[in-house]
């Protein structure tokens, strides 16, 4: 809920693009994005970067202007699919729309090229019930947050100060994403288990994306197989045996909104993990279906070797029903189709072009 909405200001009902005083609106946007207090503010900030959100938790904890305990700081994860279009607007899109009205706002846009955190904005009071999951920082800490990135425990001990670390700290943590492949460190078993445990706090359908996001924070990985096996096992044990694995099936890139670019390496890592989860899930599904098809085909072949069938097949007596020839032709056509589909599938899998399957 925005400051204007909490105070009951009539301005909270006016869309940012419909305000008559453009200069005043630009000033409000600039003050909000810089975390300055102004006389009005109808904006609420969200972020697509879990890394930034977690650092901000420690920032609030150490800030003398806030100083909240971890049990009083909450992480809210929203499913943006459940909101109407245009409810969330990217900060840079809003800056671009109003930068000609305020020089400070234009300067802020340049600053975002170095300090970008995937920020999105909403207005007024957003109805989030049934569209999100909220978990306290304390519960995440108790479930093993510090084991994912050891730096987090150091952040928890920051001295109380007026301007605790924030943006620069995110930049320092992102340095781990810039190493060469040869220098990459695998996620420890302990860190992976901690990510799964913290993700479990958010329940379905948020727990798998959250676990993937937390694994992504550890930086570039070399042990994707261990990650995929752990995530598959965790989702399998969290549902009934005959229940479909919709959590992994919903990791499809077209069905998931991503905000990844070169300025958000941790989000790009998350995107890669989600893509791997989706491909691993469907390749295993393909294997099961192909196994069933192979078994059925083997049964058909075995039937053609049955002595009774071979006796009729080799008989010199001509069948009196033309439907036998029709059936034989239908089978040959079906086999031709199966062969063509098999060849096409094999070609696409060999080129790893599974995204379009």
N, C-alpha and C positions, 0 to 999 in steps of 0.2 A: 504494500500500500504506500502511495506517495505521501510526501509531507503535506501537500495540499489536500489530499483525500482525508488524511487523519485530522486535519484542522477543520474540515467541513467547508473549505473554500469553494465558492461557486466556480472558480477557475478550473477545478479538477474535472469538470464535465465538458470542457472545451478542448477539442482536438488540437494538437500542437500545430498542425498545418492550417487551422482555421482561425488562429489568433490574429487579431487585427494589428497588434504592435509587433512587427517582425524583429525589430532591434531588441526589444525586451525579451522576446522568446529566445533569440540567439544568446542573450546574456544568461538566461536561465539554463540553457543547454550547456554552455561553457562552464558555469559554476557547478552544475551537477557532475559533469564528466571529470572535473578537477577536484571533486570531493569538497568543494567550498559550500558553506552555508549562505543561502541567499534569502531574500524576502519571500520568494515563492519557488516551489519546485514540485512539478506534477509528474516527475519521472521516477521510474524504478529500474535499477540496473540488474542485468543477468549476464552470465558468461558461459561461453561454450568451452572454456578451458577449466578443467577440474584442477589443474595445477595452480592456476591463479586463485580459484575459490578456496583451496586449502591454505595457501599462503595468507590469504585475506583473513582466514579464521585466526591465525596466529597474530596477524597485525591488529585485529580487534582486541585480542586478549592482552596485548602489551600496550595498547593505546591508553594514555591517561584520560582521554576524553570518553573512553568506553570502559575498557578493563573488564569485560564480561568474563565469567568463568566458562569453561568449555561446556558444562551442562546447560548453559544459557545461550550458547551459540549453535545455530542449526544450519544444516545444509539442505536446501530444497532442490530436488531434481524434478523438473517438469517435462512431461511428454508433449512436445510442441505439436504433434499430430492432432492432439485433442483440442487445440485452440483454433479459432477462425484465422484465415489468412490475414496478414498485415498487423496482427496484434503485436508481434515483436519486430522491431526495426533495428538494423545494425547501426552502431554508433557512428561509423564513418559515413553512412548514407545520410544521417541526420546532420552531421557536420557539413557535408557537401551542400546540402539543401539550404543551410543558413549561414555559411561562412562569409558571404559577402556583407552580412549585416553586423559582423563583429570581428574585429581584427584579432582579438585574443582567441576566439574560436578557430579562426583560420590557422593561427600558430599552433593551436592544440592539434589540429589535423596533421601538421608536419611532425609533431612529437609522436604521434601514434605510429609513425613508420618505424620507430625504434622500440616503442613500448606499446605493443598491441596485445590485447588479452581476450579477443573474441567477444567484446561486449555488445549486448543487445539491450534495448530499452522498451519498457511498456509504460502506459500512462494510467494515472488514477488508481483505482482499486480493482485489481485483476482477480477474477474468481478462479481459484486454483483447486478447490476441493474436488477430489476424484480424478485429478489430472496430474498429480505429483506425489512424491514421497518425501517426507521430512525426517531427518535423523540428526540427533545431536552430535556435536563434535566429541563429547565425552564418550559416547558409545563407540564411535569410530576409533578413538584412541585405545579404548579397552579391548577392541577386537583386533588390534595389531597395526594401526596406521603407521607407527614409528618404524615398523619392520620393513615397510615398503620403500621408504626413503629415510635413512638414518638422520638426515638433516632436520626432519620434522621435529625430532625430539629436542634438538638444539634450539629450534625456533620457539618451542614451548617455554623455554627458559629465558627468552628475551627480557631484559629489564623494562620496567614500565617507563614509557617516555612519550613525549608529545607527538613525535613523528617516528614511529617504529618503522623498520624496513618493510618494503612491499614490492614495488615495481622492479627495483634492481635485483632483489632476491629471486624473482621469477626468471629474470635474464640469466642469472648465475646458474640456476638449476637447468635451464635449457641448454647450457653448454655441453651437457652430457649427450645431447642428440647430434652434436657436430663431429663426433669422433669417427674415424675410419672403421670399416667393417672388421678389420683385423684387431682393432682395439676394443671391440664391443664385449661387454660382460653379460653373461646370461643371468636371467632372474634367478635368485636363490630359491631353493625349495621353500624355505621359511617365508621369503617375501611373497612367493606365489600363493602359499596357503593363507597368508595375511590378507592379500588382495581378495581372495575368494571369501574369506570370513567377513571382511568389511562389506563387500558387495552383497552378501547374504542379508545384511541388515535392511536392505532396500526392497526385498521381496520381488516377485515377478510383477511386471515385466522389466523392472529396472535393475535387478540384481546382476544379470549377465553383462549388460552394457557398463554398469558401474565397475564390475570386476575387471572388464577389459580396459576401462579407462585407468584404473589403478595400476594394472600391469604396465600400461603404456608409460606411466610416470617414471618407471625405472630406467627409461631410455631404450635405445635400440637393442634388439634382442638377438641371440643366436640359438635359442632353445625353443623355437616355435612348437615343435612336436610335443614337448612336455606341457606347454601351455594349453595346446588344443586338447590333449588327453585329459588334463585336469578339469578344464571347462566342460568338456563332454561328460565326464564322470559326475561332476557336480550337478549339471542339469538333469542327468539320468536319475540320480538318487533323490531328486527333488520333485519327482512326478510319479504317477502310477505307471506300471509296466506297459499297459496298453494305451497310455496317453501319448499323443504325438509330441515330438520335441519342437514345439512352436517357438520356444525362446531362441534356439539356434537358427531355426528356419526364418526368423524375423530379422536376421542380421544382414539381409540383402541390401546392397548399396542403394539401389533405386528406391527402396522403402524407408531408408534412413536418411535424415537430414544431417549433412556434415558441413562444417565451416572450416575445413582444413586449407591452409596455404602455407607458404614458406615462413610466415610470421608466427605460425602456431605448430611447431614441430611435434608437441605432445598430442595434439589433435590428429595430426597425420599418422602418428604411431597407432593411435586408437583406431583410426580408419583402416589401417593395414591389418590390425588384429581382427576387427569385425569382418573384414573381407575374407580372411583366412578361416575364421569360424564358419562362415556361410559356405565357403567352398568345401571345407572338410565335411560339413554336415551333408551337403548334397552329393558329394562323391561317395560317401558311405551309403546314402540312400540309393544311388545308382547301382552300387555294388550289390545291394540286397535285391533290387528288382532284376538285375541281370542274372543273379544267382537263381532266382525263381524261373526266369525265362530259360536259362540253360538246363535246369532240371526238367522242365516241361518238354524241351526239345529232345533231351536224352530219352525221355519216356516214349516220345513219338518214334524215335529211331529204333528203340528196343521193340516197339510194337511191329515195325516193318520186318523185323527179324524173327517174329513169331512164326513157328512152323505152319500154323493154320493160314496165316496171311500169305506166306510164301507159296503155299499150295495153290491158293486161289490166284495169286499173281502170276504163277507159272503155268496155270491151266491153259490148255489149247482151246477150251470152250470160250466162245465169245459171249460177253455179257449181253443180255437182251435189253438192258436199261441204259439208254444214252446218258442218264444222269451220272453214271460212274465216270465217264470221260469228263463231264463238266466238273465233278468234284475233284478229279485229278488235276485239271487245269487250274482250278481255284487254289489248290494247295501249292502248285508250282508258282503261281502269281504271288501268293502270300510269302513263300520262301524267298522269292526275288525281292519283295519289299523289305523283309527282315534283313536280308543280306545288304541291301542298299542303306538301310538305317544304321546297321552295325558299322558299315564302312565309314559313313558320315560321322557317327559318334566317335569312332576310333580316331579319325583325322582331327576332330576338334579337341579331343582330350590330349592328343600328342602335341598339339600346338598350344596347350594350356588355355584355350579359348573357352573357358567354362562359364564366364560371366553371362554369355548370351544363351546358355542352355535353358 
